[in-house]
Amino acid sequence: MAAVPKYGTNLAAHRKDQLASRVAVGRLLLIFASVALLATLYIYHHGLTNGPPIRSDGVGYHAYLPAFFIDHDLTFRAMAKRLYGGAIPEWTGIILYPTAGIYLDKFPIGTALLQAPLFLVADLIAVFFGLERSGVSPPYQIANIMSGIFYFVMGVFFVLKTLERYFDTQAVFLTVCLIIFGTSVFHYATYDAFASHIYSFALMALYVWLLLCYSGCPGVFTAAASGAVLGLIIITRNQDAIVVLIALGVWVQSIRTFGARFSSIRDGTIFVLCLLGALLPLLTYWYLVTGNLIVYSYQTESFNWTQPNIFNFLFSVQKGLFFWSPALLIALIGFFFLPAQLHVFGGYAFLCLIIHVYVCASWYQWWFGGSFGSRPFVDMMPIIALPMAAALSKIIAYGGAIIARSIVIALIAVNVLLMHSYWLGIIPISGTTTQDLKNLPGNYYGVLTSRGF
């Protein structure tokens, strides 16, 4: 006997429910976007950062855009003269490549590509109103802020759409709130939105959604889109290439589920071709500058593969992943409670996270410089959201909604306090010690009082 649809033959009720869900999601996204915008206005109104929105590593990520659209010179020589009096400082990440004798931007090109639409809007505004067309004047700074918020909202949208497929409304809402406000995600959508992490977060959320759509209903479009998005992920943060393993797992599962047909070979081929096509902008840039298709652009910065600082990376007071984001322990437990449809996905996802920990812990600066918490894991939050939702669903089922909400609220409260303390400069950008945390309550009260909050 055929299964009875949830709504039977009442299509009107089904459409009404879908519309209500879309309205609810739209309102939630509007709230998150508004909170991010207000937080950003608060940050820059009170001068809490050490520079404008485009600063630090963000200068290097963004530099491709003024170099291409304003200077028409990806060697960065014109930019060196125009903005830096002849020589670009090394802190920008734009460094002379030894064998070529010209500048090479060590940062991948993906972040700039994603920022390009709003950069071009800012450029048009600058030209139309006769404003400074430098690439870093106020219109471009505002565009940089809005880009971060846009991709933050995009990432949250696809995390929501993914979770809705497997979990009930309450678990989805609690998970999304915990992912955003209980980890470093919100920080990298606002305070440090210049970095690549919030862009990787958005791409990873889209990638996970596409792969799970494919696992339920294989098709050419989802195969092509998944490959293209994976390519964008790689040219945004090269080390995130490991998530190709999840695509491999989904592809193998689809063959086992639907049978080894020609379409599976077709879809795999299309996936690879679209992946390679999305890599072309970065490969082309590297080839034009160095004459090589594959380049290690970080040059003197290296990995220590034989002595990874795994314990410090996970638990250190300085930047330990679980120390600064204990909410992720819930997700770790949640891998054991994933729905049956997600077992294969969960297995490959867990493997990716293990490899990601090893790679990050092997980096010569395992704490990843100035950051709030362990920033390389912002990229992985859309993957982590699934086991987190599974764990929260179990807590709701066996402990009750009040306990689940209380846990989420407590974790968010601690994270927001720490994040705000970081913004105020109470927690140092690097080298945090236990003494800093012991002094936190008194220092926090003192800073708030002195600033008139």
C-alpha positions in Angstrom: 0.0 0.0 0.0 1.3 3.4 -0.9 2.3 5.7 2.0 -0.3 8.4 2.9 1.0 11.9 2.4 1.2 14.1 5.5 -1.6 16.2 4.3 -3.5 13.5 2.4 -5.3 15.1 -0.5 -5.6 18.5 1.2 -3.1 20.4 -1.0 -4.5 23.8 0.3 -3.4 22.9 3.8 0.0 21.8 2.6 0.5 25.1 0.7 -0.7 27.1 3.7 1.8 25.3 5.9 4.6 25.9 3.4 3.8 29.6 3.2 3.7 29.9 7.0 7.1 28.2 7.2 8.6 30.6 4.6 7.2 33.6 6.4 8.7 32.4 9.7 12.1 31.8 8.1 11.9 35.2 6.5 11.2 36.9 9.8 13.9 35.0 11.5 16.5 36.0 8.9 15.4 39.6 9.1 15.9 39.5 12.8 19.4 38.0 12.5 20.3 40.6 9.8 19.1 43.4 11.9 21.0 42.2 15.0 24.2 41.9 12.9 23.7 45.4 11.4 23.0 46.9 14.8 26.1 45.1 16.3 28.2 46.4 13.5 27.0 50.0 14.0 27.7 49.6 17.7 31.2 48.4 17.0 32.3 51.2 14.6 30.3 53.9 16.4 32.3 53.2 19.6 35.6 52.6 17.8 36.1 49.1 19.2 38.2 47.9 16.3 41.8 48.8 15.5 41.0 50.1 12.1 38.3 50.5 9.4 36.2 47.5 8.2 38.8 46.7 5.6 41.9 46.0 7.8 44.5 43.5 8.7 44.1 40.3 6.5 41.1 41.9 5.0 43.3 44.2 3.0 44.8 41.2 1.2 41.5 39.5 0.7 40.0 42.6 -0.7 43.0 43.9 -2.7 42.1 41.9 -5.9 39.0 44.1 -6.4 40.6 47.6 -6.6 43.6 46.1 -8.4 41.4 44.6 -11.1 38.5 47.1 -11.4 40.3 50.4 -10.6 44.0 49.9 -11.4 43.6 47.2 -14.1 46.8 45.7 -12.8 46.9 42.4 -10.9 50.7 42.8 -10.4 49.7 45.3 -7.7 52.4 47.7 -8.8 49.9 50.5 -9.5 48.3 49.9 -6.1 51.8 50.1 -4.5 52.3 53.6 -5.9 48.8 54.8 -5.5 48.1 53.7 -1.9 51.5 52.9 -0.3 54.0 55.3 -1.8 55.8 52.6 -3.9 56.0 49.5 -1.7 53.2 47.4 -0.2 53.8 46.5 3.4 54.1 42.8 4.1 51.4 42.8 6.8 48.9 43.1 3.9 49.8 39.6 2.7 50.8 41.0 -0.7 54.5 40.0 -0.9 57.1 39.9 -3.6 57.3 36.5 -5.2 61.0 35.5 -5.2 61.3 34.0 -8.7 59.0 36.4 -10.5 60.0 39.6 -8.8 56.4 40.9 -8.7 53.8 41.0 -6.0 51.7 37.9 -5.1 48.7 38.1 -2.9 49.0 35.1 -0.6 45.3 35.1 0.2 43.1 33.1 -2.2 40.8 35.0 -4.6 37.4 33.5 -3.5 36.6 36.1 -0.9 37.1 39.0 -3.4 34.9 37.2 -6.0 32.1 37.0 -3.4 32.6 40.6 -2.4 32.7 41.8 -6.0 28.9 42.6 -6.5 28.7 45.1 -3.6 32.2 46.4 -4.4 30.9 47.3 -7.9 27.9 49.0 -6.4 30.2 51.0 -4.2 32.4 51.8 -7.2 29.4 53.1 -9.2 28.3 55.3 -6.2 31.9 56.7 -5.9 31.9 57.6 -9.6 28.4 59.0 -9.7 28.8 61.2 -6.7 32.4 62.2 -7.4 33.8 60.5 -4.3 37.3 59.1 -3.8 37.6 56.1 -6.1 40.4 54.4 -4.1 38.8 51.1 -3.3 39.1 51.8 0.4 37.2 55.0 0.8 33.8 55.1 2.7 31.6 53.6 0.0 33.9 50.6 -0.3 34.2 50.2 3.5 30.4 50.1 3.8 30.1 47.6 0.9 32.6 45.4 2.8 30.4 45.5 5.9 27.2 44.7 3.9 28.9 41.9 2.1 29.7 40.2 5.4 26.1 40.6 6.6 24.7 39.3 3.3 26.8 36.1 3.4 26.0 35.6 7.1 22.3 35.7 6.3 22.8 33.5 3.3 24.7 30.9 5.4 22.0 31.0 8.1 19.3 30.5 5.5 20.8 27.3 4.1 21.6 26.0 7.5 17.9 26.4 8.3 16.8 24.8 5.1 19.1 21.8 5.7 18.0 21.3 9.3 14.3 21.6 8.5 14.6 18.4 6.4 15.4 16.3 9.4 14.5 18.0 12.7 11.5 19.6 14.3 11.0 23.4 14.5 12.2 23.8 18.1 15.4 21.8 17.6 16.1 23.8 14.4 15.6 27.1 16.2 17.8 26.3 19.2 20.5 24.9 16.9 20.7 27.9 14.7 20.7 30.3 17.7 23.5 28.2 19.3 25.6 28.1 16.1 25.3 31.8 15.6 25.6 33.2 19.2 27.2 30.3 21.0 30.3 30.1 18.8 32.5 32.6 16.9 30.1 32.8 13.9 28.4 36.1 14.9 31.8 37.7 15.6 33.0 36.9 12.1 29.8 38.3 10.6 30.3 41.7 12.4 33.5 42.6 14.2 35.9 40.6 11.9 33.7 40.4 8.8 36.8 41.4 6.7 38.1 37.9 7.0 37.2 34.9 4.8 35.4 32.9 7.5 31.9 34.2 7.1 32.1 33.7 3.3 33.3 30.1 3.8 30.4 29.7 6.3 27.9 30.7 3.6 29.5 28.5 0.9 29.7 25.5 3.2 26.0 25.9 4.2 25.0 26.0 0.5 27.3 23.0 -0.2 25.8 20.8 2.6 22.3 21.7 1.5 23.1 20.8 -2.2 24.7 17.5 -1.3 21.8 16.4 0.9 19.4 17.4 -1.9 21.4 15.3 -4.2 21.4 12.3 -1.8 17.6 12.4 -1.8 17.1 13.0 -5.5 20.2 12.8 -7.7 20.3 15.1 -10.7 22.5 16.9 -13.1 21.8 20.4 -11.7 22.6 19.5 -8.0 25.7 17.7 -9.1 26.9 20.7 -11.2 26.0 23.2 -8.5 27.7 21.1 -5.8 30.9 20.9 -7.8 30.9 24.6 -8.5 30.3 25.5 -4.9 33.1 23.2 -3.7 35.4 25.0 -6.1 34.4 28.3 -4.6 35.0 26.9 -1.1 38.5 25.8 -2.1 39.5 29.2 -3.7 38.1 30.9 -0.6 40.0 28.8 1.9 42.3 26.3 0.3 42.4 23.9 3.3 38.7 23.4 3.2 39.2 21.2 0.2 38.9 18.2 2.5 35.1 18.5 2.4 35.3 16.8 -1.0 35.2 13.6 1.1 31.6 14.4 2.0 30.7 14.7 -1.7 32.4 11.4 -2.3 30.4 9.7 0.5 27.1 11.1 -0.8 27.9 10.0 -4.4 28.8 6.5 -3.2 25.6 6.4 -1.1 23.5 7.5 -4.1 24.9 4.6 -6.2 24.0 2.1 -3.4 20.6 3.6 -3.0 19.5 4.1 -6.6 21.8 1.6 -8.3 25.0 2.0 -10.4 23.6 3.6 -13.5 25.2 5.6 -16.2 23.7 8.7 -14.6 26.0 8.3 -11.5 29.1 8.4 -13.8 27.6 11.3 -15.6 26.9 13.2 -12.4 30.4 12.5 -11.0 31.9 13.8 -14.2 29.8 16.9 -14.2 30.7 17.5 -10.5 34.4 17.3 -11.3 34.2 19.5 -14.4 32.3 22.2 -12.5 34.7 22.0 -9.6 37.7 22.5 -12.0 35.8 25.4 -13.7 35.4 27.1 -10.3 39.1 26.7 -9.6 40.1 28.6 -12.7 40.2 32.1 -11.3 42.7 31.2 -8.7 44.8 28.9 -11.0 44.8 31.6 -13.7 46.0 34.3 -11.2 48.7 32.0 -9.9 49.9 31.2 -13.4 49.9 34.8 -14.6 52.1 35.8 -11.6 54.4 32.8 -11.1 54.1 30.8 -14.3 52.9 27.8 -12.2 49.3 26.5 -11.9 49.7 25.4 -8.3 51.5 27.7 -5.9 52.0 27.6 -2.1 51.3 31.3 -1.7 52.1 31.5 2.0 55.8 31.0 1.2 57.6 31.1 4.5 54.6 30.1 6.7 54.5 26.4 7.2 52.9 23.3 8.8 54.5 21.0 11.3 53.0 17.7 10.2 54.9 15.5 12.6 54.2 17.5 15.8 50.6 18.9 15.6 49.5 20.8 18.7 46.2 18.9 18.9 45.6 19.2 22.6 46.3 23.0 22.6 44.2 23.5 19.5 41.2 21.7 21.2 41.5 22.7 24.8 44.0 25.6 25.4 42.9 28.7 27.3 44.5 30.7 24.5 42.3 29.7 21.6 41.2 26.1 22.3 38.2 25.0 20.2 36.2 23.4 23.0 37.4 25.8 25.6 36.1 28.8 23.7 33.1 27.1 22.1 31.9 24.4 24.6 28.7 24.3 22.6 30.6 22.1 20.1 30.7 19.3 22.7 27.0 18.9 22.2 27.6 18.5 18.5 30.3 15.9 19.2 27.8 13.8 21.1 25.2 14.4 18.4 27.1 12.3 15.9 25.8 9.2 17.7 22.2 10.4 17.3 22.0 11.4 13.7 18.9 10.2 11.8 19.4 7.0 9.7 19.4 9.1 6.4 22.4 11.0 7.7 24.6 8.1 8.9 26.8 8.1 5.7 27.0 11.8 5.6 27.8 11.9 9.3 30.6 9.4 9.0 32.3 11.3 6.2 31.7 14.6 8.0 33.3 13.3 11.1 36.3 12.2 9.2 36.6 15.7 7.6 36.4 17.3 11.0 39.2 15.1 12.3 41.4 15.9 9.3 40.5 19.6 9.8 41.7 19.5 13.4 44.9 17.8 12.4 45.6 20.3 9.6 44.8 23.3 11.8 46.8 21.9 14.8 49.8 21.4 12.5 49.8 25.1 11.4 52.9 26.9 12.8 50.4 29.3 14.6 47.9 26.8 15.8 46.1 29.6 17.6 45.7 31.4 14.2 46.9 34.9 15.4 44.5 37.5 16.6 41.1 36.0 16.7 38.1 35.3 18.9 38.1 31.6 19.7 39.2 29.1 17.1 38.4 30.9 13.9 39.1 28.1 11.3 36.1 26.2 12.6 33.6 28.9 11.6 33.9 27.4 8.2 32.7 24.0 9.5 29.7 25.2 11.5 27.1 24.3 8.8 28.4 20.7 9.0 28.5 20.7 12.8 24.9 22.1 12.8 23.5 18.6 11.9 24.9 16.6 14.8 24.2 19.6 17.1 20.5 19.5 16.1 20.5 15.7 16.6 21.8 16.1 20.2 19.4 18.9 21.1 16.5 16.8 19.7 17.5 14.0 22.1 17.7 16.5 25.0 14.3 17.8 24.2 12.9 14.3 23.9 14.3 12.9 27.1 14.9 16.0 29.3 12.3 18.3 28.1 12.3 21.6 26.1 13.0 23.7 29.2 16.3 21.9 29.9 17.3 22.2 26.2 16.5 25.9 26.2 18.3 26.5 29.5 21.5 24.8 28.2 21.4 26.9 25.0 20.7 30.1 26.8 23.5 29.5 29.3 26.0 28.7 26.5 25.0 31.7 24.5 25.2 34.0 27.5 28.8 32.9 28.3 29.8 33.2 24.7 28.3 36.7 24.2 30.0 37.9 27.4 33.3 36.7 26.2 32.8 38.1 22.7 31.8 41.5 24.1 34.8 41.4 26.4 37.0 40.7 23.3 35.4 43.7 21.5 36.1 45.9 24.5 39.8 44.8 24.6 39.4 43.1 28.0 40.3 39.8 26.4 43.5 40.2 24.3 43.4 39.3 20.6 46.1 36.7 21.2 47.8 35.0 24.2 44.8 34.8 26.6 45.8 33.4 30.0 43.8 32.1 32.9 44.6 35.3 34.8 42.8 37.3 32.0 39.7 35.2 32.7 40.0 35.5 36.4 40.2 39.3 36.1 37.4 39.4 33.6 34.4 40.3 35.9 36.1 43.2 37.5 37.7 44.5 34.3 34.4 44.1 32.4 32.5 46.2 35.0 35.3 48.8 35.0 35.4 49.2 31.2 31.6 49.4 31.0 31.6 52.1 33.7 34.5 54.1 32.2 32.9 54.0 28.7 29.5 55.1 30.1 27.6 52.1 28.9 
